[in-house]
Amino acid sequence: MKISSANFGTLSDEREVKIFTLTNASDMSDELIEFGVIIRNIHLLDRNGWLEDVVSGGDDLEDYLSNEPYFGTNVGRHANRIGDA
């Protein structure tokens, strides 16, 4: 499996947000943004052998900053902030 990373954008406090791409031997891939561990893309082989994106992801970080229902996130903005939960 190949793992690569790149800068996906910058937050208002100047912190960079990275995007990680995981690719297997069949060229299927996942793209994860470290801002809430958002799943941006999942490319899978369809029945005809074509790679298809099965996730509706945003094009840039701005699309996720206003993502109020937090679609695609694995970790919400309040993760681990509720004492004794």
N, C-alpha and C positions, 0 to 999 in steps of 0.2 A: 504494500500500500504506500502510495506517495502522499505526503502532506506538505502543503505550501501555505505561505501566509503573505498578506499584503496589507497596506493601509487602506481602510474603507472610508475613513472620514475623521474629523476632529470635533470634539465636543466643545461647548462654549468655554470650558475651563482649560482648554488647550490640550486635553488628554486625547491621544490617538486611539481610534477604535480599529482593531484588526479584523480581517476576514481570513478564515482558514478554509482551505479546500482539501478534502480527502478524496483521493481517486484510487480505484482498484484496478486490477489487471484487465478488466473488461471495459475500462473507461467510464464506468458508472461513478458518479461523484456526488458529494454533499458539500455545500458551502455553509459555514457557520460564522456568525458575527459574534464577537465577544461581548457585545452590548446586550446582556440578558440571555446569552447563548441562543440567539435567534437562528432558526433554520431558514436560510435565504433561498436555497435551491436544493433539490434532490433530482439528479438526472439518472433515470433508470431505463433499461432496455425494454421496449415494448415487444409485442408478439412478432413484429416484423424485423426486429433487430435494430431499430432506430432508437437513439437516445432521446428521451423526452423529459422535460422538466415537469414534475408533478406537484410543485409548490408554487403558490402565488407570492413571490417575494418582491420587495421594493428595489428600486434601481440604485439608491444611495442612502446615506445615513439619515438625511432629512426625512425620508419616508418613514423611518422607524422612530424618530424623535417624537412624532405626533401620533404614534400607533397606540391610541388610547385603549382599545380592547386587548392589546398585547398579543395579536395573532403571531404565531410562529415562535414565541418565546418559551423557553423551558424554565427560566428562572425569572420570576416577577421582580418588580422594583423594590418589594418589601421582603425579599427572601431572608430568612433567619433574623428578622427584626422583631419578632413577637416573643417576648420573654416567657419561658416555661410552657411553650406551646407544644 
